[in-house]
């Protein structure tokens, strides 16, 4: 009788304990709650740090020297995946970011996503077809022409569409024919959203990048919890534009804009730029990052 | 007696002045967008940018605003002149900032509500986005829309106008572009003799020459210059041999070799006022343009098959009599009400004079 009572007491107490433990446990996920999530784009150039500096000289695989004057690109259409296959798409209108490598304030794509443990993130380099065809009221913020907030020239105005990715710099291998100003500039402006849509051969450089968060050493899934922020920290190796799967030589290719073959080669290197370095979870303030 | 005379004089003067303003207002009755009964449903979605008097007035001011160009010298109205059906009369190619020349003859701003794509190559996919092309073109206005907005924000007269039109003093790209569209959407040309005949208005009828010309037109021209817009809005190569600037036309936008030297089929409305002709303004008269189809259609790889004839020749065979009749018919597409519509003219008191 006494033993029975003790067992019941023990069971009761432990259940209470468990319940208490659970309610305190940060790992109880409530998918109805939205929390802060960001991807950080941390630029490097091969094994060098990234500088916008005409005197900081990089060298690509061909041995061509170059410096970087400008690097901007659009990140859009952010999606997150869980181990069980469930996915969450950030609402489109909250999902357009313009990364300016020369402005550290722009290095995060900050969105709100449901609580959860995510093992994969996906995003687009560029701006999707639909948005490229929309009227001005749907082109707000970084998609607009507005002073201080707009796209700052990431738009082709004569054959209209967003420039997805812009890399400009200088290199001593650039000839006067390639840059008639004599400033030895190289300019890569990559865009093209497959217009006209009825032409399968139309220039389409929209690239979707998927980052697997299980590959970094240690546990670096994104644990998204209300009141805290999870930040997926990517390195973006700009050198891969030249030394990616497609080799780009500045001497041969100093200007790439509205050219399907050449821009396709550069866009083909995009996915090799992004490497998941680590994830910072349960972040309280941005200063921790 | 003298006193009475003076008072009388003043009264007459006041009356005269009053009458003047009244007349002005009478001329400028705001009608909004009017759907011509012989036209199809517009392509433009007015529900997302309803035309208001205030929106149109702002658009009109912006259309004639030289601050849209880099050195504040060129307005939209500089190269799109109303009396030339909003083209650049007397210029083969557009004559923009710093006297720079483009490679193309400006297209008229006319019946834009029925177009889905804009410019000779279709490089803009919406009327609201079309002005961006001209503002940024280095041979036209050589400015950026962003900087235009900055300049307008610095002008005290604009925030109240934006507030009246859109309910906020904020000057942004959306409201700027919507206002310009509201103005351009009112540039409807639908009151030519042709329209009146089609709508069976009053006693208006074609002459025999016009009737014959219309028949010839229907059999030989209407497949591309289809009624009632007199363009099917497509891009075609009509055998105009490339000039030394080698403008690739539609292929500039699509990158598709099949689109080489194709240009948008222009409307034939108000043809007499939009000289010179073709995308590069090489032909100075309608007669010469018609002779192109008779004698000069070049055998280019992307030539529209419609110009290939069974006997191996190219073009549109046309006798002198047929040509005269056709020209008589084309004259019926002139719409003097459009050219003198005061709603579309430079606003009264504008500091900018179009020359």
Boltz contact constraints between the chains, C-beta under 6 A:
constraints:
  - contact:
      token1: [A, 133]
      token2: [B, 125]
      max_distance: 6.0
  - contact:
      token1: [A, 135]
      token2: [B, 126]
      max_distance: 6.0
  - contact:
      token1: [A, 135]
      token2: [B, 128]
      max_distance: 6.0
  - contact:
      token1: [A, 136]
      token2: [B, 128]
      max_distance: 6.0
  - contact:
      token1: [A, 136]
      token2: [B, 173]
      max_distance: 6.0
  - contact:
      token1: [A, 136]
      token2: [B, 174]
      max_distance: 6.0
  - contact:
      token1: [A, 136]
      token2: [B, 177]
      max_distance: 6.0
  - contact:
      token1: [A, 137]
      token2: [B, 174]
      max_distance: 6.0
  - contact:
      token1: [A, 144]
      token2: [B, 173]
      max_distance: 6.0
  - contact:
      token1: [A, 145]
      token2: [B, 145]
      max_distance: 6.0
  - contact:
      token1: [A, 145]
      token2: [B, 146]
      max_distance: 6.0
  - contact:
      token1: [A, 145]
      token2: [B, 173]
      max_distance: 6.0
  - contact:
      token1: [A, 146]
      token2: [B, 172]
      max_distance: 6.0
  - contact:
      token1: [A, 146]
      token2: [B, 173]
      max_distance: 6.0
  - contact:
      token1: [A, 147]
      token2: [B, 146]
      max_distance: 6.0
  - contact:
      token1: [A, 147]
      token2: [B, 149]
      max_distance: 6.0
  - contact:
      token1: [A, 147]
      token2: [B, 150]
      max_distance: 6.0
  - contact:
      token1: [A, 150]
      token2: [B, 146]
      max_distance: 6.0
  - contact:
      token1: [A, 157]
      token2: [B, 132]
      max_distance: 6.0
  - contact:
      token1: [A, 157]
      token2: [B, 133]
      max_distance: 6.0
  - contact:
      token1: [A, 157]
      token2: [B, 136]
      max_distance: 6.0
  - contact:
      token1: [A, 158]
      token2: [B, 123]
      max_distance: 6.0
  - contact:
      token1: [A, 158]
      token2: [B, 133]
      max_distance: 6.0
  - contact:
      token1: [A, 159]
      token2: [B, 123]
      max_distance: 6.0
  - contact:
      token1: [A, 159]
      token2: [B, 253]
      max_distance: 6.0
  - contact:
      token1: [A, 160]
      token2: [B, 124]
      max_distance: 6.0
  - contact:
      token1: [A, 160]
      token2: [B, 129]
      max_distance: 6.0
  - contact:
      token1: [A, 196]
      token2: [B, 254]
      max_distance: 6.0
  - contact:
      token1: [A, 199]
      token2: [B, 256]
      max_distance: 6.0
  - contact:
      token1: [A, 203]
      token2: [B, 255]
      max_distance: 6.0
  - contact:
      token1: [A, 260]
      token2: [B, 255]
      max_distance: 6.0
